Amino acid sequence: MAPEMVLGKDYDQAADVFSFGLIICSLIARMDPDPDLIRNHSFGLDHDKFRRLYAYDSPENFLQVAFDCTTFESQSRPVFAELCARLYLIDLQTSSKFLQI
């Protein structure tokens, strides 16, 4: 759940982006989605702790998408159209690495 929802504030599609980011984090961590995965004192994701405990071997660009989605400030989160474009580019980069082998 997005910090703005936990804190009883108004929310919009950015709350869905936050949830999407938590799903990406659960994929990176290879564990079931957990809304309390690693929260900081303001109910956002503790990026440093998550990176240290779960994402030490994760592709940096994929991890950055997750972190951008789970930033505390809702207006700083990307919109889904941007996320689709970024994930598409990550897929192209990853696919081209496998094709070069």
Backbone as CSV, one residue per row, in Angstrom:
resi,resn,N_x,N_y,N_z,CA_x,CA_y,CA_z,C_x,C_y,C_z
1,MET,0.850,-1.176,0.000,0.000,0.000,0.000,0.894,1.237,0.000
2,ALA,0.532,2.202,-0.812,1.313,3.426,-0.940,1.291,4.235,0.359
3,PRO,2.370,4.961,0.614,2.437,5.755,1.846,1.253,6.713,2.012
4,GLU,0.834,7.334,0.924,-0.277,8.287,1.038,-1.566,7.605,1.483
5,MET,-1.743,6.351,1.107,-2.928,5.613,1.540,-2.817,5.244,3.017
6,VAL,-1.636,4.765,3.413,-1.411,4.392,4.815,-1.619,5.600,5.726
7,LEU,-1.195,6.764,5.252,-1.290,7.982,6.055,-2.647,8.682,5.933
8,GLY,-3.585,8.083,5.190,-4.937,8.630,5.075,-5.026,9.881,4.215
9,LYS,-4.102,10.061,3.302,-4.113,11.229,2.417,-4.816,10.889,1.109
10,ASP,-5.113,11.910,0.315,-5.686,11.689,-1.008,-4.687,10.912,-1.857
11,TYR,-5.195,10.089,-2.756,-4.312,9.316,-3.617,-4.905,9.212,-5.010
12,ASP,-4.059,8.852,-5.953,-4.460,8.731,-7.351,-3.727,7.541,-7.963
13,GLN,-3.523,7.561,-9.283,-2.885,6.445,-9.972,-1.456,6.205,-9.481
14,ALA,-0.845,7.208,-8.908,0.509,7.031,-8.380,0.549,5.964,-7.282
15,ALA,-0.553,5.771,-6.587,-0.618,4.702,-5.574,-0.533,3.334,-6.247
16,ASP,-1.123,3.209,-7.432,-1.024,1.957,-8.189,0.405,1.734,-8.670
17,VAL,1.080,2.812,-9.047,2.482,2.717,-9.464,3.333,2.224,-8.295
18,PHE,3.057,2.727,-7.095,3.779,2.270,-5.910,3.573,0.762,-5.721
19,SER,2.337,0.307,-5.841,2.048,-1.126,-5.695,2.767,-1.944,-6.761
20,PHE,2.789,-1.425,-7.981,3.512,-2.089,-9.064,4.995,-2.199,-8.711
21,GLY,5.551,-1.156,-8.146,6.943,-1.182,-7.717,7.195,-2.244,-6.660
22,LEU,6.249,-2.430,-5.745,6.391,-3.483,-4.731,6.362,-4.868,-5.371
23,ILE,5.571,-5.020,-6.426,5.542,-6.302,-7.139,6.890,-6.559,-7.798
24,ILE,7.462,-5.526,-8.419,8.800,-5.684,-8.998,9.799,-6.061,-7.907
25,CYS,9.700,-5.414,-6.761,10.599,-5.733,-5.646,10.443,-7.185,-5.209
26,SER,9.224,-7.681,-5.192,9.025,-9.075,-4.792,9.636,-10.029,-5.821
27,LEU,9.612,-9.640,-7.100,10.266,-10.457,-8.129,11.783,-10.440,-7.937
28,ILE,12.325,-9.263,-7.691,13.769,-9.136,-7.472,14.199,-9.934,-6.242
29,ALA,13.412,-9.840,-5.179,13.748,-10.529,-3.927,13.427,-12.017,-3.971
30,ARG,12.697,-12.423,-5.009,12.291,-13.824,-5.169,11.479,-14.313,-3.975
31,MET,10.488,-13.498,-3.612,9.626,-13.846,-2.488,8.215,-13.340,-2.765
32,ASP,7.248,-13.865,-2.031,5.869,-13.435,-2.188,5.755,-11.943,-1.889
33,PRO,4.832,-11.261,-2.597,4.637,-9.832,-2.307,4.288,-9.622,-0.836
34,ASP,4.952,-8.700,-0.237,4.737,-8.385,1.169,4.648,-6.875,1.293
35,PRO,3.500,-6.350,1.707,3.367,-4.893,1.793,4.337,-4.254,2.778
36,ASP,4.863,-5.034,3.690,5.817,-4.508,4.659,7.235,-4.973,4.344
37,LEU,7.488,-5.285,3.072,8.761,-5.843,2.629,9.934,-5.222,3.385
38,ILE,10.206,-3.986,3.139,11.208,-3.247,3.912,10.764,-1.792,3.877
39,ARG,10.042,-1.399,4.902,9.517,-0.036,4.976,10.414,0.827,5.843
40,ASN,10.422,2.107,5.506,11.129,3.054,6.373,10.109,3.702,7.305
41,HIS,10.538,4.649,8.096,9.664,5.249,9.110,8.453,5.984,8.512
42,SER,8.526,6.374,7.242,7.395,7.091,6.623,6.582,6.180,5.702
43,PHE,6.737,4.879,5.836,5.995,3.854,5.092,6.419,3.715,3.639
44,GLY,7.496,4.370,3.239,8.053,4.157,1.908,8.989,2.961,1.948
45,LEU,9.473,2.555,0.798,10.418,1.448,0.738,11.809,1.952,1.099
46,ASP,12.497,1.242,1.959,13.870,1.579,2.326,14.782,1.030,1.226
47,HIS,15.121,1.884,0.271,15.877,1.462,-0.903,17.256,0.908,-0.549
48,ASP,17.956,1.548,0.342,19.298,1.086,0.707,19.264,-0.301,1.341
49,LYS,18.342,-0.489,2.257,18.227,-1.786,2.941,17.789,-2.874,1.959
50,PHE,16.837,-2.530,1.076,16.381,-3.512,0.091,17.533,-3.930,-0.822
51,ARG,18.286,-2.955,-1.309,19.412,-3.256,-2.195,20.415,-4.171,-1.485
52,ARG,20.729,-3.865,-0.258,21.724,-4.632,0.499,21.261,-6.069,0.764
53,LEU,19.993,-6.237,1.127,19.505,-7.567,1.521,19.046,-8.440,0.355
54,TYR,18.484,-7.818,-0.691,17.835,-8.618,-1.727,18.328,-8.378,-3.148
55,ALA,18.867,-7.216,-3.443,19.084,-6.860,-4.838,20.545,-6.743,-5.227
56,TYR,21.406,-7.393,-4.488,22.839,-7.290,-4.761,23.215,-7.841,-6.130
57,ASP,22.392,-8.719,-6.720,22.705,-9.289,-8.026,21.678,-8.907,-9.098
58,SER,20.868,-7.920,-8.807,19.818,-7.511,-9.732,20.349,-6.519,-10.760
59,PRO,19.850,-6.588,-12.003,20.248,-5.584,-12.996,19.888,-4.177,-12.500
60,GLU,20.834,-3.272,-12.569,20.657,-1.935,-12.009,19.485,-1.186,-12.639
61,ASN,19.304,-1.298,-13.945,18.212,-0.554,-14.582,16.836,-1.078,-14.155
62,PHE,16.712,-2.371,-13.927,15.451,-2.938,-13.453,15.192,-2.524,-12.004
63,LEU,16.238,-2.552,-11.208,16.130,-2.121,-9.814,15.732,-0.647,-9.734
64,GLN,16.284,0.173,-10.609,15.959,1.598,-10.593,14.492,1.848,-10.933
65,VAL,13.926,1.038,-11.816,12.484,1.151,-12.106,11.695,0.894,-10.829
66,ALA,12.047,-0.155,-10.111,11.349,-0.477,-8.864,11.478,0.657,-7.860
67,PHE,12.671,1.208,-7.742,12.890,2.298,-6.783,12.163,3.567,-7.198
68,ASP,12.127,3.851,-8.483,11.391,5.036,-8.946,9.898,4.896,-8.654
69,CYS,9.378,3.682,-8.773,7.960,3.440,-8.489,7.637,3.564,-7.008
70,THR,8.598,3.249,-6.166,8.335,3.202,-4.724,8.897,4.404,-3.974
71,THR,9.132,5.476,-4.683,9.580,6.675,-4.000,8.447,7.215,-3.127
72,PHE,8.799,7.848,-2.021,7.792,8.305,-1.064,6.872,9.366,-1.659
73,GLU,7.432,10.321,-2.362,6.637,11.416,-2.936,5.885,10.930,-4.170
74,SER,4.560,10.895,-4.081,3.759,10.335,-5.168,3.952,11.071,-6.491
75,GLN,4.154,12.385,-6.455,4.306,13.148,-7.688,5.660,12.874,-8.364
76,SER,6.560,12.218,-7.665,7.864,11.877,-8.244,7.859,10.509,-8.926
77,ARG,6.797,9.759,-8.765,6.726,8.429,-9.377,6.404,8.550,-10.872
78,PRO,6.930,7.637,-11.672,6.625,7.666,-13.109,5.177,7.246,-13.367
79,VAL,4.678,7.594,-14.539,3.350,7.142,-14.954,3.520,5.814,-15.690
80,PHE,2.435,5.074,-15.866,2.537,3.744,-16.461,3.045,3.769,-17.901
81,ALA,2.722,4.792,-18.666,3.222,4.868,-20.042,4.753,4.922,-20.043
82,GLU,5.326,5.688,-19.146,6.782,5.761,-19.031,7.349,4.419,-18.586
83,LEU,6.678,3.775,-17.638,7.151,2.474,-17.161,7.168,1.444,-18.287
84,CYS,6.127,1.444,-19.105,6.072,0.508,-20.239,7.255,0.729,-21.170
85,ALA,7.558,1.992,-21.466,8.682,2.306,-22.348,10.006,1.870,-21.726
86,ARG,10.190,2.148,-20.460,11.445,1.783,-19.789,11.616,0.272,-19.717
87,LEU,10.540,-0.444,-19.399,10.624,-1.900,-19.315,10.871,-2.512,-20.692
88,TYR,10.294,-1.909,-21.723,10.536,-2.370,-23.095,12.015,-2.218,-23.453
89,LEU,12.599,-1.083,-23.100,14.019,-0.865,-23.385,14.904,-1.847,-22.608
90,ILE,14.539,-2.109,-21.371,15.294,-3.093,-20.578,15.201,-4.459,-21.241
91,ASP,14.028,-4.807,-21.731,13.849,-6.084,-22.417,14.718,-6.146,-23.674
92,LEU,14.731,-5.070,-24.448,15.566,-5.044,-25.653,17.045,-5.191,-25.313
93,GLN,17.490,-4.491,-24.276,18.892,-4.566,-23.876,19.244,-5.973,-23.406
94,THR,18.359,-6.554,-22.627,18.603,-7.902,-22.098,18.580,-8.929,-23.231
95,SER,17.613,-8.802,-24.110,17.497,-9.744,-25.227,18.702,-9.657,-26.134
96,SER,19.193,-8.459,-26.405,20.335,-8.313,-27.312,21.585,-8.923,-26.686
97,LYS,21.726,-8.914,-25.376,22.880,-9.551,-24.730,22.854,-11.058,-24.946
98,PHE,21.647,-11.645,-24.872,21.544,-13.089,-25.067,21.752,-13.467,-26.531
99,LEU,21.357,-12.599,-27.459,21.509,-12.888,-28.874,22.962,-12.814,-29.322
100,GLN,23.799,-12.095,-28.591,25.207,-11.955,-28.960,26.030,-13.183,-28.586
101,ILE,25.471,-14.034,-27.794,26.219,-15.222,-27.332,26.315,-16.256,-28.415
